[in-house]
Amino acid sequence: MLLQAALEPLPFAKPFRIAGHVFTEVPAVVVTLSDGTHTGRGEAAGVYYTGDDAPAMLAAIEAVRGAVEAGITREALRGALPPCGARNAIDCALWELEANRTGKPVWELAGLPAPGPLLTTFTLGADVPGAMAEAAIAYAQARALKLKLTGDLDIDIARVRAVRAARPDCWIGVDANQGFDIEELGPLIATLVDTRVALLEQPLKRGCEADLDGFHSPVPIAADESALDLSELPALAGRFDVVNIKLDKCGGLTEGLEIARQARALGLDVMVGNMVGSSLAMAPAYLLGQLCDIVDLDGPTFLAKDRTPGIHYADGLIHCGEDVWGRAAAGTERQSAFVGTS
């Protein structure tokens, strides 16, 4: 087995702002595995708030190169690396390699239903309220929107009201990215109820989960930064209503599928999200999305260029074929290729 790892930075079409951060590119790492006949690929962006950046991902990949090239299994990989972007890239490459060896698509190998189009949110970066309202209108096809907040309560309330006035037709969720304290949630949630917002994602800082003990919200609260991997699931029940699974956080599709199943057993709803990336990164998450209540897989829409073949968005839905990732046509060797996005 031959393992190749390459850094492929993905520039954003324009800067993207959330609470405490402005992003201009995705530091994507792509892993390709080849047995001489068949290949498998995986893309990861890492997790910026845990220090899982491109150098860390590349170093982690090198640390397990020998085991991977000797034929590591996906389950053994979970023991060889902690949850991280490197493990995600290798795990996804192993799934596609098996699909190409067996001639079966990944969804079938994973015991999933045949995938179909999914309603996805389209994300509005934090900006002044008027600009966010204009951006909401510009997402004409969107049926679901996710608003990034910054933790400035008055401005965030104005942002939510402006977007709802601009798009009375849409499902709306908000993502606070750890921007609030527990004392601020009362007035924020009152606004969310008044504006028919359906989800509040990660309002408090990671590590402050216990502050939600005994807190009752009429708006479902989702754990994102508070839910990195499978081991953190038990602490979420009773505090959160939804867990947001991201493959870079949990270390791949293998663990992501297990999180979805165990979250259900704990009474949690399930969401799939992304750290932004190309269609190669979204495709495995799209399969996980077949099990989810909420889907947030708009990552390629932020990029100056996406790969081709790529996923397709139409009428608020995400469509992804097996030619993007998951099974190549017999005898086909796919290379990374990029096309501009509008």
ZAMI-646298 format. One record per residue: x, y, z of N, C-alpha, C in turn. Coordinates in pm, whole numbers, plus 50000, padded with zeros to 5 digits. Each point is the difference from the previous one (the first is absolute). Last residue first. Example, Ala and Ser with C-alpha at 12.3 -4.5 7.8 and 13.67 -1.06 7.14 Angstrom:
BEGIN
512854977550708500825011950006499235010950073/500294942849993499115011950000500905012050000/
//
This chain:
BEGIN
480575301049137499385013049980499695006450134/504164965449876498625000450046499475014049981/504154967949753499555012150067498554998750044/503244957149961499265008949911499575012050081/503834955350024499215010850057499325008049892/502404948050129499795010449900499075010350058/503024951350121499395012150051499895010149887/499854948549870500965009650050499235011950057/499004944349880499545013850009501105008750059/499384951549716500855006650097499605014650003/497494951249830500155014549996500965004650109/498234954249894501185003949926500275014949999/495134987350118501054990049987501155005349916/497145035750266499734990549892501184990649983/499375020750482500385004149866499534989749899/498355015550514500254988749911500335005449862/499945027650400499224988650046500064987849912/500185055149891500764991850097499144988050033/498945027149624500735009950080500944993050097/496964975849725501195004149925500805010550074/495774982650153501144991550034501255003749923/496285038350095500094987049935501234992350042/496605041250202501384995149992500004986049940/496895048450138500004987749922501464995549986/496735036050318501334995749958499864986449933/496265042850055500434986450029501454997949957/497115039849927500294998550142500524986550042/499115011649541498745001050074500214997650150/504224986449770498845004549922498774999750089/505804989049965498935005750082498895004949909/504394962149987499145009549929498915004650095/505414976250002498614999650041499245011349933/504254982449736499685005150132498544998350033/504574982749651498585002150023499735004450143/503165023049956499074994349906500424985549972/500685041750413500474989049916498924996049900/500355051050177499674986850053500584989549907/500935056150129499934988949905499644987350073/499875040650232500215006149868499924989549891/497324992850467501314999149936500055007549868/496144991750304500865010950048501335000849924/496634965649933499485012849950500845011850046/500764953250134500585004249873499505013449948/498184981150424501415004149999500555004649866/495494984450201500165010149895501455004349981/497004967950300501094995649912500165009449881/496984987150444500695012649974501264996949919/495024976350202501174998749913500565013849969/496504970450364500415013049949501294998149923/497974961750175498825008750002500295013649937/502594950849884499935011850085498705007849986/502104960449761499514995950132499635011950088/501925004349562498804991949977499384995550132/504195023649975498815008350002498714992449975/504364980349958499575001050139498705008050011/501914998749581499484986850034499544999650145/502055039149855498704998549934499394986450029/504425009450131499035005750094498594999349943/503604986449723499784990450110498985005150101/501005030349645499354987649955499864989550110/502295044350034498574999550028499394986449971/504635010249908499764999350144498524998650032/501305005249552500624987750046499814998350151/498645039949778499044989149986500574986750048/502415040950220499514997649865498974988850000/500595031150437500884991949918499394998249864/498715014850554500185005449864501044991649927/498294985450403500985010350031500345008249875/495194972750132501294999249934500895011350044/495214967550149500555012849958501354998249934/495124972950185501314998749939500435013849951/496424979050402500305009849895501354996549941/495844977650348501314999349936500095009949885/497194990250512499905001149856501405001549942/498984974250473500445012349933499674999549851/499464965250357498895009249983500365013149936/502714959150082499985009250113498875010249992/500824968749651499714991950118499935008650127/501275019949589498584996349998499634992250128/504515009849934499255012150035498514997050003/502924966649847499975001050146499275012550046/500554992949534499204989150057499895001350152/502715030849762498605001749963499134989350066/504664996650050499465011050079498515001749970/502364969549739499764994750134499445010950092/501295012049563498834991249994499664994550138/503925025749958498815008249981498734991749996/504304979250011499535004650131498755008549987/501804984849596499804988450085499455004150137/501385032849679498664994749979499714988350093/503775035450162499654992249882498584994949998/502315027350354501024991649942499544990549892/497905037350283499914986550056500984990249936/499785047049865500034999550146500134985650050/499505008249536501325004450046500114999550152/495854990349795500954989149982501415004050041/495355017350217500875004249890501134989849989/494825007150252501124991249967500775006049883/496445017450400500495003149866501264991849975/495474994450338501464999349989500375002249854/495555013250346500514995949870501524999050009/497415013750373498964992649931500504993549872/502415014150506499805003749861498884991449942/500964994450451500495013749985499735005449860/498844955650128499435008150105500455014449996/503184966249768498594996950026499515008050121/504635000049857499125009349929498544998050037/503854972950147499895012650075499045009849935/501144957249793499194998450122499785013050077/502834999049589498544999249986499254999150134/504925000749891499355011550064498484999549993/503084967649795500174999550146499255011250071/500264996449514499074990450062500075000550152/501645044649769500094986049958499064991450082/500115049450020501064997049903499934985749948/496955038350249499834985949962501044996449894/499375044550179499874991850121499914985049970/500105033449656501314999750064499984991550128/495754999849811500994998849893501384998950062/494414995150143501404999850041500874998349877/494765021650064500904990149939501405001550056/494525012150140501405004350008500884988649948/494455017449946500994989450016501425005649995/495845028450176500714998249873501044989050020/497465013650365498994995949901500584998249861/502584993450487499875008849885498904994949907/502244995450535498994994949907499805010349889/503764983750410499575010849911499044994349896/502404974050338498795006450048499495011449914/504854988749913499254991250090498795007750055/503525018549717498694997149943499174990550087/504545012750094499165011850018498594997749946/503604968649943499234998450123499115012150030/503114999549629498794992149976499134998750125/504375023549873498935005850082498704992349986/504004989849754500414999550139498965005650094/500155017849510500354986350034500585000050141/496765040349891501364995149975500124985250035/495165018949852500985001850106501364994449962/496134997549701499995013650054501115002850100/498664963249620501175002950084500025014250055/495994993449685501184991450000501115006150086/494395000949915501085008150057501204990950019/495024999549695501174993450060500985010650050/495745010249778499774986050035501174993250071/497405051349933501284993349977499934986050060/496625038949975499824986349949501334993549959/499115043750223500325000149856499964986049939/499135007850468499195010149932500204999849850/502694972350277498614995350000499135009649919/504405012650065499954988549910498594994449992/500925034950307499995004849862499884988549902/500444989050450498725006849981499875005349859/504114981750132499004989849967498635006149983/503515028550137500264994749866498914990249960/499925017850439499545009549897500274995249859/501494970250347498585003350013499525009749894/504674987250056499174991449916498525003350008/503955019350240499515006849880499004991849920/502364984650398499105010950038499395007149879/503334965149958498694994750032499015011150033/503915012249665499974994850137498574995650030/502445002849487499175005650106500304994050137/501954988349542500115014350021499305005750122/500924955249736500515001850137500005014650044/498114986449568501444996950007500615004050134/495305003249804500675010050082501494997750012/495784989549644501194993750055500805010650075/494554990149807501105009250028501134992250065/495444990549643500734996550121501115010350020/495114993849687501195007450042500554993950128/496374992149544500494994650127501255007750035/496745025649663501074990250023500014994450142/497145036349784499664986749952500944989050049/500295049350060498974994350088499684985549967/503985035449902499654986649954498974993750094/501515045150064500344998449859499544986649945/499445010450460499155009049921500264998349851/502744976050298498644994549999499065009049919/504405014850061499954988549909498594994149996/500805035650299500145004749862499894988349902/499984991150467498755006449957500085004649853/503884981550200498944989949988498715006349947/503605028950093500304991249887498884990049977/499825027750380499665007449879500274991749876/501294981850410498545000649993499555007449875/504584999350087499524986849958498484999749991/502075038750169500204998849855499504986649950/499825007350464499115009449930500134998849849/502894972750276498594996850011499105009249919/504904981449922499555013650032498474999749997/502424961749874499995001750144499725014150046/500094980149538501325003650053500035001250152/497164970749567499945010950096501395002450058/497654975549536501115000750093499845012550087/496154969549733500605013150021501144998750100/497104967649627500655000250131500765013150012/495564978349687501135009050019500584998250140/496474975649597500505000050137501255008650007/497764994149595498824997850083500375000250148/502315021049512500094994150133498634998450064/501245020849564499574986049998499884994150140/501535045549927498624998549955499514985650007/503765031050199499894985450002498574996349958/500905045150043500804995049888500024984749995/497925022650361499195001249879500754994449880/502315002050403498914990350011499115000249877/503395032350042500574986949967498934989150007/498815043250135500224999749855500554986549957/499535007450458498684999049937500134999349849/503875007650246499564986150015498614998049941/501775043550007500754991849905499594985350011/498135030750306499525002449865500694991449897/501464998350464498694993949973499495002049857/505254997150084498985009350049498644994749959/503244961250045500195013049935498995009650062/501784943849998499615011550081500385013049929/498864956249707501035004650090499555012450075/496904960549793500295014249987501065003750102/498334950849747500485007850114500285014449962/496594956649863500995008649937500375010650103/497734946950033500055014250033501055006949914/497304955649833501165004950073499835014650037/497254951649823499865014250028501195004450084/500404957849666499715004350137499805015050005/500004953449629500245014250028499545003650141/501254949249954499215009049917500285014350036/502154944850062499895014250032499155007749900/499634948250186500495006949880499805015050019/500514974650453499074999949887500625006849879/503324975950344499115011549994498984998449889/504014972650155498664995850039499005011450004/504794998849857499705005050134498624995950049/501564989049559500944993950094499675003950143/497555020649659499624986050013500924992850099/500925044749891498734999350075499574985650021/503875009649735500205000950144498704998750077/500284975949523500145013650050500125000150152/501784959549684498805004150073500185014250050/503344972149774498995004149904498695003850065/504434986250196498874990750000498975003049892/503995027150064500444986049993498824990449982/499205046050067500554997849867500524985749983/498335013550422498935000849901500524996949861/503105003450351499234987650007498874999949898/502495039450034500844989249947499244986850003/497995037450199499915000349854500864989149937/500115004050473498654996649954499944999749848/504005014650196499834985650015498604995649955/500965046050010500744993649891499874984850007/498155025450348499215001549878500704993649881/502365000450408498804991750011499165000749873/503755028450040500394986149976498784990950003/499315045650098500464998649862500364985549968/498765010750449498895001349907500444997549857/503275002150334499264987350004498815000349906/502445039650046500824989749935499264986749997/498065036550236499885000949856500794989449927/498394987550490500685011649943499824999949849/499584966950481499135007249906500685012849952/503504964350141498835005850067499075006349896/503184957649882499975014650002498805004750082/500934953549968501345005149967500085015250005/495944973650063500904998450114501375006149977/496745000649660499415007450112500854998550126/501114975249611500375014149985499465008250117/498774954849954501345001550057500475014549991/495924989549797499874998950145501355001550067/499834999549529499405012350052499884999450152/503974972049789498555000249985499455013250055/505104989449779499205002550119498504999649968/504434990049739498654995149982499095001950120/504705014649892499994985650027498594994249994/500815046449953500534993349881500104984950019/498585026550367499035001249890500494992449878/502845002550372498854991450029498985000649888/503805028249971500394985949992498814990850020/499365047250052500224995849861500314985149991/498995031050385499364987049978500224994849858/501875041650152500184991450116499394986249981/499465035449679501324993749992500224990350115/496045025450001499984990449890501344992749991/499655035450303499264988350048499944989249893/501945041449889500864992750093499304987450051/497555029249724501054993349922500934991950091/496645026450204499424989049924501074992249925/501295039050230499654989350093499424988049928/500985039049747501214993150045499714988650097/496225025949855500614991849895501314993450044/496795010950401500215007149875500724991049900/497645000050491500154989549898500105006549863/499155020350447501375000249950500294989649895/495705011250211500774990250076501474999949959/496685028149789499975003550142500644989450090/499604995749510500835011550035500055002450150/499494955449707499125007150093500805011550059/500294968949505500435001450138498975007750082/499804985549527500375013950028500525001850141/499654957149604499735005250133500465014450011/498894954849628500425013850022499625004350140/500944951649681499325006850108500575013950018/499894951349647500395013750035499215005250119/501814952249693499015005950088500505013450046/500964958349586500365011350085498835003850091/502234955349677498885007850048500485011250092/503194972449786498864998349909498855009250037/504035000150248500534997549867498934998349896/499205011750454500594986650006500614996149866/498845049250279499984992249877500644986350025/497935050250240500534986750022499894992149870/499975054950180499684990349895500694986950033/498505050550251500684987150007499524991549883/500135055950138499394989049924500894987650010/498915050450266500974989449977499274988549932/499045057050079499614986149976501214990949978/498635048350198501304993249987499814985049975/496955045549876499934987250071501344992949982/498785055849993500244987749925499824988050091/499135044850147500215003349859500304987749915/497515017350511500714990049922500115004549854/499195019350541499745002949859500864990549918/497995003550554500874995449893499555005349863/497705006250441501424999350034500944996149889/494984990349923500405005950128501494997650025/498994999749497499194994550107500475006650129/500635007249419500135004050140499034992450088/502825000349488498834994850071500195002250148/501995019349477500194996750142498684996250068/500304989349485500135012450075500154996450147/500354966249684499635010249902500065013950062/503184961250192498615004150002499745010149889/503954961149984499665014050031498495002250002/503134956350098498825003549921499615014350035/504684964850029499205011050054498875004049904/502884955450066499335006749889499135011350056/504104960550130499325012050047499435007349879/501074945450050500345012949938499195011250065/501614943250012499335010850072500475013349944/499914942149891500455013449962499185010250078/501254943350010499285011550055500645012849950/499754944349854500725012649995499095011150051/500504942150034499165011950000500885012550000/
//
